[in-house]
């Protein structure tokens, strides 16, 4: 059973004052730098950022947005801005940035650090970030779009724990309620695409984190029946 999910968050800037004192900030995994690229010129008009796991999916999404925005040129010719690296892909179509983040929290974390620094260096304002993707769904019909209003961790808490130099740092995973409401309202214009607002869980592991029955090791914690 799978559902598609959307989560929205408003990017209000970085919380690190040292960034503005650096002679150069290299965004290694994007193959971009504040010295070698004019980031305000390249990305200053960005208003929406859409991220997802698959590189092919995010390229297809960029091509879809190219058509929806009726931009000139052939959508097949959209260039991967991160073509200098094989870690992520990035496509810009008008005010929309489409980026892949790979699989797992570590890969997403690296991408988010460099993405938000990129938006900061590009002097972007009032940017809304969306995550697009698939996940398992409990009690929902296959194909339902779930607009996430709360992201929870492996212990069902709306937080994210990161270990920094041996110290556990806990950060809120609060999302923008206004963005969620707007997304749900937009779904009313798409009668053949059922949508609901709900919670989404993120675990550290694809198999054991959500107790799939076909894991390598069976711990016997509990039995889950999939229909």
Secondary structure by P-SEA (a helix, b strand, c coil): cbbbbbbbbbbccccccccccccccccccccccccccccccccccccbbbbbccaaaaaaaaaaaaaaaccccccccccccccccccbbbbbcccbbbbbbcccaaaaaaaaaaaaaaaaaacccbbbbbbbbbbbbccccccbbbbccbbbccccccbbbbbcccbbbbbbccccaaaaaaaaaaacccccbbbbbbbbbbcccccccccccccccccccbbbbcc
